[in-house]
Amino acid sequence: MAELSKNAAKIMDLVKELTIVELNDLVTAMEEEFGVSAAAPVMMAGAAAGGEEAGPSALDVVLTAAGGQKIAVIKVVKEITGLGLKEAKDIVDNGGTVKEQASKDEAEEVKAKLEEAGATVELK
């Protein structure tokens, strides 16, 4: 534990003597007084709780191969990204991220559209 000032050490000694109910009341009062929260951030709590259920909240949709229907894939990439023909063609030719930081549902939807057009896609 970090070295405490004299006043902080006195407060710590007082806190150690509180019951759980009193400590809860103190934390609630401090949160209200200072406009802060003592709760752990959601991502940290999810990771500590088991991690697998939490999973990533945002995914990148990455085109890895265009397949045999390159023109159809270019059309879908244009539709999804709003890019021009040249930019969409560059992604299809070279592979790359089609959609960044998409929700899981949105990423799955984009992946399905691209795969339907013949592309190979990864979610990262």
N, C-alpha and C positions, 0 to 999 in steps of 0.2 A: 504494500500500500504506500502511496505517496506521502511524503512528509507534510503534515498539516500545520497550519498556523495555530497559535494559541487559542483563538476564538473558534476555529474550525474543530479543534480537538475537544473543546468544551461541548460543542454541539454534538459531535460524534458520541461522546460519553452519554449525553442526554438521550440521544436516539437509541442507543443500546438498551436503555432502561424501558423503552416504550413497549406496550403490548402490540400485537399484530393489528388490532383494530385501531389503536392510536396512531400507529405508523401509517396505516392506510389513510386515515383522516388527514395526517400531516402531508402525505404525498399529494392527495387530492387538493388540499388547500394551496400547496406550493405550485401545482400545475395551473390552478386558477389565477393565483396571484401573479405569476411570472409568464403566463401564456405559453407554457411548454408542456411536453408530454414525457412521462417516464416509461412509456411503452416502447418495446423494441421495434425497430423498423420492420415492416411486413416481410421483406425479403429475408432478413436475418431470422425472423421467427419461423418462416417456412422452411428454411434450410435446416434449422435446429430441430424442427418437428419431424423430419424424415427426408426432405428434399425431393424424393421421387414424385410425390403428388404435386408439389409446387411446380416443378419444371420451369423452363424459360417462359417469361410472359410475353416476350416479343421475339419473333423469328424473322430471319432473312430468307427469302426465296431465291435460290441460286440455280440458274440454268447451266447444266453441265454439258448437254449435247442437244442439238436441234433435231436429230433424227432425219427421216426421209422426207418429211413434209415441211421443209424450211420456210416456204412462203406462208403457210398457215401459222407457223410458230411466230414469224415476224409480225403477222397481223395481230396475234394475241398479245405479244409483247407491247406493240404500239397501243393497243386498247388498254392494257393494264397500267402502263407507265405514262401514257400521254406524250411519249417521245415522238420525234419525227422518224421518217422512214430510215434515214442513214444511221441514226443513233440506235434504233431498234435492231437494224441489220447487224451493226457492230456487236451488240450483246449476243445475238443469235450465232454469229460467226465465231466469236471468241469466248463465249460463255461469260457469265457474270451475274451480278445481283439484279434481279428484276424488281423485287420489292423488299425494302428494308424496314425492320422493326414493325412487322405486321403482327396482329393478334393471331393466336393459334388458328382460330376459325377462318380469318381472312387468308392466312398463309396456306391453309389446306385448300381453300377455294381457288386461289391463284395456281397452286400446284396442280389441281385437278384440271383446270382450263388448259394449262400448258401441256400436261400429259395427254389430254384429249387431242391436242393438235399434233402430238407425236414427239414432244420434247422429253428429255430426261432431266429431272429436277430434284434438288436436295433442299431440305429445310435445315437451317443452321441456327 
